[in-house]
Amino acid sequence: MSKRPNILFILSDDHAVQAISALNREGVQLNQTPNLDRLADEGGTFRNSFCNNSICTPSRASILTGKHSLQNGVLTLQDALAKDQKTFAGLLKESGYATALVGKWHLNCNPKDEDFDFWEVLPGQGSYYNPDYITPQGMVRREGYVSDITTDRILEWMENGRDKEKPFLACLQFKAPHRPWMPAPRFYSLYEGHTFPEPETLHDDYSNRCEILKQNRMEITKHMNWNSDLKVRDAGPNSHRLGNVAKAHGEYEYDRMTPEQLAAWNEAYAEREAYVKNNVLTDEEFEAFAYQSYVKDYLSCVAAVDDNVGRALQYLDDQGLAEDTIVVYCADQGFYLGEHRWFDKRWIFEESMRMPLIVRWPGKIESGSVYESLVQNIDYAPTLLEACGVDIPGDMQGTSLLRVIEDGSEIHDELYYHYYMHGDHGVPAHDGIRTHRYKLIHFYTEKEFNLIDLELDPMELKSVHDDPAYQDILKEMMHRYELARISHHIPEACGPNGVFPPL
C-alpha cells in the first residue's frame, strides 16, 4: 500500500476463541465461521492474544487507549473513560482520517466528537431485538436484529457518510454474542437436532487450586436464569433448579419484540419449553439440557456475527477497497462455554483471558500467517497508529505488533493481568502474570498464590505452587510478578493488605 491504509476494526463482545473454527483447526470445532475463516486465510491469526482485565468496559478502554486499567482509569464496569484520555481513533482523526463507530460502546459516556466524525452506539449492553441507538441527535429505535442493523449503519456511512478524500477508520462493534444470547430468526433452527461435545472440565470440582474458586456464582446449572438464559418461561416441575427473576438480563427483550417477532420466537422455542415443562429431569438430564441450550443459543448469535463480517468483507470487495484496508477482528475478552462449569469471563484462566485476534493486511501480512508471540489488547492501539504513520504517545503502555508481523519477534516476556471488580459473579479481585509456559496467579484477597504449568496442565486444574520440583520456577515467576506490579504502579490497596468484603 503506497498510501495510508483504511481500517475496518471489528469488535465483538465475549466471543470465545473456542467458537471460531479458524482458530481450532487442530482441535474440537464447535461451529463453523466461514467468513472469519476467510479473514484468517487471507491474513494472519495471533494465537496468543490476551486481555489485561477480562470484563467488557475495562478491556474496551484498554483497546482504545493502549493502557492498562489503572492508567486509563477504567477498572470496573462502573467506570467511565475520561475525556482527557487519548484514543487511537482520536489520534487517527487528528491526523486526517475519517472516523466512525457504530454498535456496542459500553464506556459509561458518549463517544467524543474529537474521536469520531460519526457515531451511533447502543445504550449500555444494548438490545438484540429492535435496538435503541444513542446518536448525537438523541435516541433512535431501529426495527430488526442488532447485528444486522449495526452492520447496515456502518456500511451506510462508508458508502454515503464519509469524506472519500480521506482514509477511513470504521469501527463495527457487535453486541453479540453477549448474554442473553438471543439468536436472529434466520438462525433459530441452526443447531436443531445437534448435540455438542461437552468440555472435559464441565465437571471441575475446583480442587488443587485456591478454595475461593468454589465460591463462584457463574455455573451453568446453578446461576443461570430460566427465562433469559435458557429461554424457558415455565419450567414446570424443574422450576426449583434455577431462578426466574422478572426482567432479569434478557427478559425485557421479549417486551421489545413486535407481535410477529414474538410469535416466531415462541414457536421456535416451544419444543424446548415443553421438554422442561413436561418432564422431571434428573441432575444429569438437567445438566445436559442446560449446557446444550446455552451453547446452541450462544453459537447461533456467533453465526449472525460471522454473517455480517462476510457482508462487510463483501462491501470492501465490491467497492475496490480490500487491497487498501486493514481488517481487524477481535473481541473484548474470551468466554467460558462450559469449561470449569462456567459461563461468563473475569478469571485469569485461559478461556476468558485469551482473545481472538485476526488481522488481514494486504502487502504486509502473508495469507494464512500464524503468530505465536505473546500479545495483549493494549498492543492494538499502537499497532494501528504505527500502521497509519501516526506517532505513538509516550504514555501508551502497549507495543506495536509490527515487529511480530515482520519477523515473529517476541515483544513481551510476560503479560500482566489484573481483575479489580471484586465480588461480582463470586469472582475475587486478583492479578498475575502469564509467560508462554507458566501462569502465576495471586488471589490476593486470600493471600494465596497459584502456579500453573500450562504445558503439562493446559486445562489449569492443579496449582504446583507447593511442588518442590517447581521452586526455582516459582522464584523466577514471583520476581517477574513483583517487577510487573512496580512497573505498572499497582498500589498496596490492590494486594493482600487491601480491604475486601466477603464474596
Number of C-alpha atoms within 10 A of each C-alpha: 11 5 8 15 22 23 22 24 19 20 26 24 24 29 27 26 24 21 24 24 19 23 22 15 9 8 9 12 16 17 19 17 22 17 22 22 19 17 24 23 19 19 24 22 26 22 19 18 23 29 31 27 32 31 27 22 24 30 27 27 29 33 25 22 30 30 27 27 25 16 18 21 17 24 24 19 16 12 15 19 24 14 12 7 14 19 24 23 26 20 19 23 22 15 14 12 27 25 29 26 26 26 28 26 26 24 22 16 14 19 23 13 14 15 21 21 18 20 25 25 23 25 21 15 18 21 22 28 24 19 22 19 23 19 17 13 7 8 14 13 10 14 14 17 18 27 29 17 21 26 21 17 18 25 19 12 18 20 13 10 15 20 15 12 9 14 22 23 26 27 23 26 26 28 26 31 27 21 21 24 24 25 26 20 16 10 18 19 15 15 17 9 7 10 12 16 11 16 14 12 16 17 13 13 13 17 12 12 20 18 12 16 17 13 14 16 19 21 18 25 20 15 17 21 24 23 23 24 24 24 24 22 17 15 23 16 13 17 16 9 17 17 14 20 12 13 13 16 15 20 20 14 19 16 12 16 18 14 11 8 16 15 11 14 19 14 12 14 15 13 11 16 20 14 15 20 18 12 12 15 17 10 11 8 10 16 17 17 17 18 23 20 18 23 22 24 26 25 27 26 27 29 26 24 28 20 17 21 23 18 17 21 18 15 16 19 12 10 9 11 15 19 15 19 22 23 22 21 21 23 28 30 30 29 31 25 25 26 19 24 22 24 22 22 25 28 24 26 20 20 24 27 25 27 28 27 24 27 22 27 24 18 11 14 19 16 18 16 17 20 19 15 20 21 29 26 30 27 24 23 27 28 20 24 20 14 20 19 12 16 13 20 15 6 11 20 19 24 20 22 23 18 13 17 18 11 9 14 15 15 17 15 13 21 21 22 25 26 23 23 19 18 16 13 17 17 22 26 22 26 24 28 25 25 17 16 13 20 24 25 27 24 21 19 20 16 11 16 21 19 26 24 22 17 11 10 14 14 17 19 18 17 20 20 20 12 10 10 10 14 13 10 15 23 11 11 22 19 11 21 22 13 12 18 20 11 9 15 11 15 11 10 10 19 20 16 11 11 10 17 8 9 14
